[in-house]
Amino acid sequence: MSASRRQWLWPLALAASTVFGLLSALVGEGGLWWLLCWVALALPLATIALCVVRRRLSNDP
């Protein structure tokens, strides 16, 4: 895998997850759609939280 492809893989995956979550919130009528919406929109936030925790743990003396 090339370096540029590897660099953009996760940002594109998170962007696709966000777009899917927003569209499922707009189109869905409840039930499974709401669950998919919550999971898809929580994925980028969970990724951010994981990165913050990992960074703080690695910089801790």
C-alpha positions in Angstrom: 0.0 0.0 0.0 1.4 3.4 -0.9 2.2 6.0 1.7 -0.5 8.5 0.6 -3.2 5.8 0.5 -2.3 4.6 4.0 -2.3 8.3 5.2 -5.8 9.0 3.9 -7.4 5.6 4.7 -8.7 6.4 8.2 -9.8 10.0 7.6 -11.8 8.8 4.6 -13.3 6.0 6.6 -14.3 8.4 9.4 -15.8 10.8 6.8 -17.8 8.0 5.2 -19.1 6.9 8.6 -20.1 10.5 9.4 -21.9 10.9 6.1 -23.7 7.5 6.5 -24.7 8.5 10.0 -26.1 11.9 8.9 -28.0 10.3 6.0 -29.4 7.6 8.1 -30.6 10.2 10.6 -32.4 12.1 7.8 -33.8 9.1 5.9 -34.5 6.7 8.7 -37.8 6.3 10.4 -36.7 5.0 13.7 -35.7 1.6 15.1 -32.7 0.2 13.4 -32.0 3.5 11.5 -31.6 5.4 14.8 -29.2 2.7 16.1 -27.1 2.9 12.9 -27.1 6.7 13.1 -25.9 6.7 16.7 -23.2 4.1 16.0 -22.0 5.8 12.8 -21.9 9.3 14.4 -20.2 8.0 17.7 -17.4 6.3 15.8 -15.4 9.5 15.0 -15.9 10.7 18.6 -14.7 7.5 20.0 -11.7 7.7 17.7 -10.9 11.2 19.0 -11.2 10.1 22.6 -9.0 7.1 22.0 -6.3 9.2 20.4 -6.4 11.7 23.3 -6.1 9.0 25.9 -3.2 7.3 24.0 -1.4 10.6 23.7 -1.8 11.5 27.3 -0.6 8.1 28.4 2.4 8.2 26.2 3.5 11.7 27.4 3.0 10.8 31.1 6.4 10.6 32.8 
